[in-house]
Amino acid sequence: MNKKNGTTVLIGGKTYNIAGYEDVDYLQKIATYINQRSEELKSGLGHNIINDAEKNVLIQINLADDYLKLKAQQELNSSDADDRSKEMSQLKRDNVAMQTKLEAAENQIKTLTHENNELQKKIIRLETELSLKQEPSGARKGK
């Protein structure tokens, strides 16, 4: 099990001791994020109109909104990745099928080429036999 880390952070002008199994730098990043978002949100809330408790609730709502939007985006990205993975698998299967068809076509070309060569030889033999049969008998004797 990981070692629990502790650090002191400054959030909203107050010092807090926080601990977790994450790296100390990560814990500091959390505090920095909370401070940045708090300042952004406080500046847009009408600083003097609502009390600190209401401001904190609104900040928490906005932080939860950030979290839920990022979580939804991550789920969408994960779904897209699953779809791409399925598509990639299908493309790989299609590729194997096409390779198999290509190999069969290449073998058929070899077979047909061999048959064509044999038929060409047969044509030459038959043409030779035909020409020999068509020669006058005297022309053959002179040879």
Buried (B, 14 or more C-beta within 10 A) or exposed (E): EEEEBEBEBEBBEEEEEBEBEBEBEEBBEBBEEBBEBBEEBBEEBEEEEBEEEEBBEBBEEBBEEEEEEEEEEEEEEEEEEEEEEEEEEEEEEEEEEEEEEEEEEEEEEEEEEEEEEEEEEEEEEEEEEEEEEEEEEEEEEEE
